[in-house]
Amino acid sequence: MKKLLWLLLPALAAYGAWDLVHEVRGAWTSDYSRTYSRAVGQTMSRAFDSLNLSGRGVRIGVLDAGFGGFRTDRWTRGLHVAAWRDFTGGDETAFFDDATDHGTRVCTNLGGRSGDTIRGLAWGAEYYLAKTDRAEVEPRAEERQLIRGIEWLLAHDVDVISSSLGYTTFDDFSGYTPAMLDGCTSTLSRYLDSLLTARPGLVFVQSAGNEGDKAWRNVSFPADVRQVITVGSCDSDGVSRSRSSGVGREDVGYVKPDFVAGASPLGTSFSTPVIAGLCACLLEYRPMERGELIGLLHASGTRAAAPGCELGYGIPQTDVLLRMLRTP
């Protein structure tokens, strides 16, 4: 098996898949009372592990493109789903039979648990699932569908929204450019900036997007919104960004992405829920408004001393977070 792996390495590298092999080799950490995925383990500490936090009492909304297999997947079938809604015109009676399982894999990294093996920290939270995107097409109408999904989640009084949907150009519209990534120009960014200003208690965690190795290169909309917690992806050691992870602009006066995390599968869609799950656990530990939460997370990051447009403030560290939360 090892011989086969080494024979495959040149081909894997050529296709940019070496990151995947590296991820699999170091995918789990058993240094604590439970076994955590590598991505969660990057944030973990013995003190935090001992608290047995799981997002209890926290309502989490998830915006995504499909939740197929959710009810049968071993990582997500135990999650408490309070409500779900399809905003794409699909058959809601077949919501969990969707051909697309992107949202299910996102929820795995948000609250996935199988026995004492944890892939997402918020396995005790209450979930509200909104499908607002169809993976096979990209019409501009999906901006409006995403907004409708957010408003539906707000009607359910969610505390945290995790979105692994982002947009740059559409099948029927190409009017957006990276120069517009100022947090208030695109339809979604303008809406979300206004919403978060009016709702200081709402935590919105957004994927940075996977345009980092493409012509666009930057984060996608609405990851440019200042009050959003924008999450990129990094290598398994946390020292460099994944090639595809979108980077922030240096001319906007604030840092994007806010954080990075490891991702399995690869991509910012799957690093984002890692941080969203951590946010839910912190709100369980001590309810607080978004501004305070973001400030604590920023200060705890591995790159807090020198944040930048590729890794943001780095990976949040739970030992630092607890020290700050316990300081009078």
C-alpha positions in Angstrom: 0.0 0.0 0.0 2.8 2.4 0.9 4.6 1.5 -2.4 1.4 2.3 -4.3 1.1 5.6 -2.5 4.7 6.6 -3.3 4.2 5.7 -6.9 1.1 7.9 -7.0 2.7 10.9 -5.4 4.0 12.5 -8.6 0.6 12.3 -10.1 -1.1 13.6 -7.0 1.3 16.5 -6.8 0.7 17.3 -10.5 -3.0 17.5 -9.9 -2.7 19.6 -6.7 -3.8 16.7 -4.6 -0.8 16.4 -2.3 -2.6 18.6 0.2 -5.3 15.9 0.4 -2.8 13.1 1.2 -1.1 15.3 3.8 -4.6 16.0 5.3 -5.5 12.3 5.5 -2.2 11.3 7.1 -2.7 13.7 10.0 -6.5 13.8 10.1 -7.2 13.1 13.8 -5.8 14.0 17.2 -6.3 11.8 20.3 -4.4 14.0 22.7 -7.6 14.8 24.7 -10.6 13.1 26.3 -12.1 12.7 22.8 -10.7 12.2 19.4 -11.0 15.4 17.2 -10.5 16.0 13.6 -7.3 17.7 12.7 -9.0 20.9 11.9 -10.8 21.1 15.3 -7.6 19.8 17.0 -5.8 22.9 15.7 -7.9 25.0 18.0 -8.1 22.7 20.9 -6.6 22.7 24.4 -7.0 20.5 27.5 -8.8 23.1 29.4 -11.4 23.6 26.7 -11.8 19.9 26.1 -12.5 19.4 29.8 -15.5 21.7 29.6 -17.5 19.3 27.3 -19.0 22.2 25.4 -21.2 21.4 22.4 -23.2 24.5 21.6 -26.1 23.5 23.9 -28.9 26.1 23.9 -27.5 27.8 20.7 -29.5 28.0 17.5 -27.4 27.6 14.3 -28.7 28.4 10.9 -26.9 26.8 7.9 -27.1 28.2 4.3 -26.1 25.8 1.7 -26.7 24.0 -1.6 -28.2 20.6 -0.5 -28.4 18.3 2.5 -28.6 14.9 0.8 -28.0 12.0 3.1 -28.1 14.1 6.3 -30.5 11.7 8.0 -28.4 8.6 7.4 -24.8 10.0 7.5 -23.2 8.7 10.7 -21.8 12.2 11.5 -25.0 14.2 11.1 -27.9 11.8 11.8 -27.8 12.6 15.5 -28.0 16.4 15.1 -31.2 18.1 16.3 -32.7 19.7 13.2 -35.6 21.9 14.3 -36.7 23.2 10.8 -35.6 23.2 7.2 -36.6 25.0 4.0 -35.8 24.9 0.3 -35.7 28.3 -1.4 -34.7 27.0 -4.8 -38.2 25.6 -5.7 -37.3 22.0 -4.9 -39.5 19.4 -3.3 -39.3 19.9 0.4 -40.6 16.4 1.1 -37.4 15.1 -0.4 -35.2 17.7 1.3 -32.8 15.1 2.8 -32.8 13.0 -0.4 -31.1 15.8 -2.4 -28.5 14.7 -5.0 -26.2 17.3 -3.5 -24.7 16.7 -0.1 -22.5 19.8 0.2 -24.5 21.1 3.2 -24.3 17.7 4.9 -20.6 17.7 4.7 -20.5 21.3 6.0 -22.7 20.2 9.0 -20.2 17.3 9.6 -17.5 19.9 10.3 -20.0 22.0 12.3 -21.4 19.4 14.6 -20.4 16.0 13.4 -20.0 13.4 16.1 -19.8 9.6 16.2 -19.3 8.3 19.7 -16.3 10.1 21.2 -15.0 11.1 17.8 -15.7 14.8 17.0 -15.5 16.4 13.6 -17.5 19.5 14.6 -17.7 21.1 18.0 -21.4 22.1 18.0 -23.0 18.7 18.2 -25.4 19.8 21.0 -26.8 22.8 19.1 -30.2 23.2 17.5 -30.1 23.4 13.7 -32.1 25.2 11.0 -31.2 24.3 7.4 -31.8 26.5 4.4 -31.1 25.4 0.8 -30.7 28.6 -1.2 -28.3 27.5 -4.0 -28.3 24.9 -6.8 -24.9 23.6 -7.4 -25.3 23.0 -11.1 -26.2 26.6 -12.0 -25.2 30.1 -10.9 -28.0 32.6 -11.7 -28.0 36.0 -10.0 -31.3 35.1 -8.5 -29.3 33.2 -5.9 -28.4 36.5 -4.3 -32.1 37.0 -3.5 -32.6 33.4 -2.5 -29.7 33.7 0.0 -31.3 36.9 1.5 -34.7 35.1 1.7 -32.9 32.2 3.5 -31.3 34.6 6.0 -34.6 36.2 6.7 -36.2 32.8 7.3 -33.4 32.0 9.8 -33.9 35.3 11.6 -37.6 34.5 12.0 -36.4 31.4 13.9 -34.2 33.6 16.1 -30.9 31.9 15.3 -27.8 32.9 17.2 -25.2 31.8 14.6 -25.4 31.6 10.8 -22.9 29.5 8.9 -22.7 30.2 5.2 -20.5 28.2 2.8 -22.0 30.0 -0.2 -20.2 32.9 -1.9 -20.4 34.7 -5.2 -18.2 36.5 -7.7 -19.8 36.4 -11.1 -23.0 34.7 -12.3 -24.2 32.9 -15.4 -26.3 35.9 -16.3 -24.3 38.8 -14.7 -20.7 39.7 -14.7 -20.8 43.2 -13.3 -18.9 42.6 -10.0 -15.2 43.0 -9.8 -12.6 42.5 -7.0 -12.4 46.3 -6.7 -15.9 46.2 -5.3 -14.9 44.1 -2.3 -15.4 47.0 0.2 -18.1 45.4 2.4 -21.0 47.5 1.1 -21.2 47.4 -2.7 -22.6 44.1 -3.8 -26.2 43.3 -3.2 -25.4 40.7 -0.6 -22.7 42.7 1.1 -24.8 45.8 1.4 -27.7 43.8 2.8 -25.6 41.9 5.3 -23.7 45.0 6.5 -27.0 46.7 7.2 -28.4 43.7 8.9 -25.4 43.1 11.2 -25.3 46.8 12.2 -29.0 46.4 13.3 -28.4 43.1 15.0 -25.3 43.2 17.2 -26.1 39.8 18.7 -26.1 37.9 15.5 -22.9 36.0 14.6 -22.5 35.4 10.8 -19.6 33.1 9.7 -18.9 33.1 6.0 -16.5 31.2 3.8 -13.8 33.2 2.1 -14.3 31.4 -1.2 -12.0 29.3 -3.3 -10.8 31.8 -5.9 -7.3 32.2 -4.5 -5.6 30.3 -7.4 -7.9 31.8 -10.1 -8.0 35.2 -11.9 -10.3 36.6 -9.2 -7.9 35.6 -6.4 -9.7 37.5 -3.6 -12.5 36.6 -1.2 -16.0 36.4 -2.7 -19.1 38.3 -1.7 -20.3 38.7 1.1 -17.0 37.6 2.7 -15.9 41.2 2.4 -18.3 42.5 5.0 -16.4 43.8 8.0 -18.8 42.5 10.6 -18.8 39.0 9.1 -16.4 36.4 10.5 -14.7 35.3 7.2 -12.9 32.0 7.2 -10.2 30.8 4.8 -8.5 27.5 4.7 -4.9 26.6 5.5 -2.5 23.6 5.4 -2.5 21.0 8.1 0.3 22.8 10.0 -1.6 26.2 9.9 1.4 28.1 8.5 0.3 28.8 4.9 -3.1 29.2 3.2 -4.5 26.6 0.9 -3.8 27.6 -2.7 -7.4 28.0 -3.5 -8.4 30.0 -0.4 -9.4 33.6 -1.3 -7.3 36.4 0.0 -8.4 39.8 1.3 -7.7 43.2 -0.2 -5.1 45.4 1.5 -6.8 48.7 0.7 -10.0 48.4 2.7 -8.8 49.3 6.2 -9.6 45.9 7.8 -8.3 42.3 7.6 -10.0 39.6 5.6 -10.2 36.7 6.0 -10.5 36.9 9.8 -9.3 33.3 10.4 -8.2 30.2 8.7 -8.7 26.5 9.6 -7.8 23.2 8.2 -10.4 21.7 5.9 -11.4 18.1 5.1 -12.6 17.9 2.4 -10.4 20.7 0.9 -11.9 24.2 0.6 -13.2 27.1 2.6 -16.7 25.7 2.6 -15.4 23.1 5.1 -13.1 25.2 7.2 -15.9 27.8 7.8 -18.1 25.4 9.9 -15.1 24.5 12.1 -15.0 28.2 13.3 -18.8 28.4 13.4 -18.9 25.4 15.7 -16.3 27.1 18.0 -18.4 30.3 18.1 -21.5 28.3 19.2 -19.5 26.7 22.0 -18.1 30.1 23.2 -21.7 31.4 23.2 -22.7 28.4 25.3 -19.9 29.1 27.7 -20.7 32.8 28.0 -23.4 34.7 26.0 -22.0 37.8 24.4 -22.5 40.2 21.5 -20.8 39.7 18.2 -18.3 42.5 18.6 -16.9 41.1 21.9 -16.8 37.6 20.4 -14.8 38.7 17.3 -12.4 40.7 19.5 -11.7 37.7 21.6 -11.2 35.4 18.6 -8.9 37.9 16.9 -6.8 38.2 20.0 -6.5 34.5 20.4 -5.3 33.8 16.8 -2.0 32.3 16.0 -1.2 35.4 13.9 -2.8 38.0 16.2 0.5 39.9 16.4 0.7 40.3 12.6 -2.6 39.6 10.8 -2.6 39.7 7.0 -4.7 39.2 3.9 -3.8 35.5 3.5 -4.2 34.0 6.9 -6.0 36.8 8.7 -5.5 36.4 12.5 -4.6 32.8 12.0 -6.2 29.9 13.9 -8.1 30.7 17.1 -6.6 29.1 20.2 -9.0 27.9 22.9 -6.5 28.1 25.7 -6.0 31.8 25.0 -9.7 32.3 24.7 -10.4 30.7 28.1 -7.7 32.8 29.8 -9.3 36.0 28.4 -12.8 34.9 29.3 -11.7 34.0 32.9 -9.9 37.3 33.4 -12.1 39.7 35.5 
